[in-house]
Amino acid sequence: MGKRIAGGSTLTQQLVKNAILTSERSVARKIKEFVLAYRIEQKFSKDEILQLYLNEIPYGSTAYGIEAAARRYFGISAKDLNLAQAAALAALPKAPTYYYNNQDALFARQEYILKEMQKLGYVADDQLKDALLFDLKFKEQSADIIAPHFVMYVKELLSEKYGEQVIEREGFKIYTTLDLDKQKIAEEVLQKQAAENQKNYNAANAALVSLDPKTGQIVALVGSRDYFNEEIDGQVNVATRPRQPGSSLKPLVYAMAFAKGYTPDTVLYDVVTNFAVSGKPYEPHNYDSKEHGPVTMRQALAGSLNIPAVKTLYLAGVEQVVERAQAMGYTTLTDPSRYGLSLVLGGGEVKLLEHTAAYGVFAREGEFHPPVAILKIED
């Protein structure tokens, strides 16, 4: 049997990909990568290869190399980074756009890196504790970007498909579905409504999605009240984060009931009912704390009555409703056993973007179009 030839490590191969070769996918390029990685490991020490790697890899946007990343994200030189900041930057290269715009995931990866360093003896217990307690603040970025959450969403889609290096270096021209006039209207409406919501309900943030139900094309997307406001974690795109939908999930449940043969004229009794599950009582109440007696499904849905909605979910079946939800594009509703009958009142979290697309199914009388942000790409 032939002996397997030792080649370049993953780190060395990444260096070759980023600094020497193109992103072309071919057998010839793979062979070149293997040979170059082998030659580099023969010539340079591991520390030298790591230094070369850190000076070449992309950290998002125009930040290439650790020095540029330190200045972009923290406004300091790489030599002045503390342990917490260094670990955060070490977390970025895997998927810079995703992690920068999903900072909960970034901090989780940072924590993982720090704990692994502790296990390997590079970080003492007190250093780990201090790093985990450090209040990590990113440098405020330029505020001249239009529709920032939509732009970052598109960039994230491209990064997942082609890789961060390709989208930053290849000079793609991206044609998107965004309608700037509608985007401006959406931003104005959101600011006005968000101010009302904060006044009346102490709701600090808001998001808005508008799409064409005939095609699924996103025409406007506002992910927060202010992308550049750190106090509300403005860079987090609320439109693509799981949130409880409240009663807005009720139409999905009634649709499943209708599919099983019930009709808008089916009568339900709106009286306080204890839906005991495995010995645990569950007694929902209407928002007005009243009982309305016999009502049709049409009346119950129109009045957003909670008790008939829970009864409808019982009749439709939680598992069947979750299956229908998945067919309508929901990716967060996966395990029926987690939700129970509270699902119809918002017991399961959904993404606003997927929720909006699902409502498009009603507009198209059963025709589903997944959300679309990109029309075409030219290299």
Order of alpha helices (4+ residues) and beta strands (2+ residues): alpha-alpha-alpha-alpha-alpha-alpha-alpha-alpha-alpha-alpha-beta-alpha-beta-beta-beta-alpha-beta-beta-alpha-alpha-alpha-alpha-beta-alpha-beta
